[in-house]
């Protein structure tokens, strides 16, 4: 499938945690409260090691740190705690809602591609302006999570596009690796964790002030 320059990007694939919304502190708070409730000390630095992980991977890391609960119970407990915090306040990242609004106005569809599970992702989508997202790929709906390319390949395919026609926005190391491996035009937008500069890698310092024209300027000359 090929598009004219004016039609690029065919879609924008959004990571959620740390890119669209700043929920990483919510996750770290939930992890800390759960670990402390079981007498296990926990630090923000340990929580930052989980950024971009599949939830089940983070749960197993918490088990390795001494938490004696089933992994699925850990995931459910953390997710419920984060959803409760989101219902109180949705911390959108600077510029995210403005970019979403411009994409909607331009008729460019967006898909959320997140390692968070569907109930949490849907809670965030419900807080966005109506029509912001045309689809969702959630962490409990893929066989291999980030950094595997599957989530972003599925995100593009959901709307019938090749990954190379899409721009992906990511803040984490596993997420950016996933988007790059899938063949999207991947943009790293580091937040809590630094992203390593590499030849050909696109890094932005934030979404604030970024618009559709910035995305169109990313089109590869050979595309």
Helices and strands as residue ranges (DSSP letters): G 5-7, E 11-14, H 24-37, H 44-48, H 55-64, H 71-88, H 96-106, E 109-113, H 118-126, E 135-137, G 139-141, H 150-157, G 163-165, E 166-170, H 173-182, E 185-188, E 202-203, H 212-216
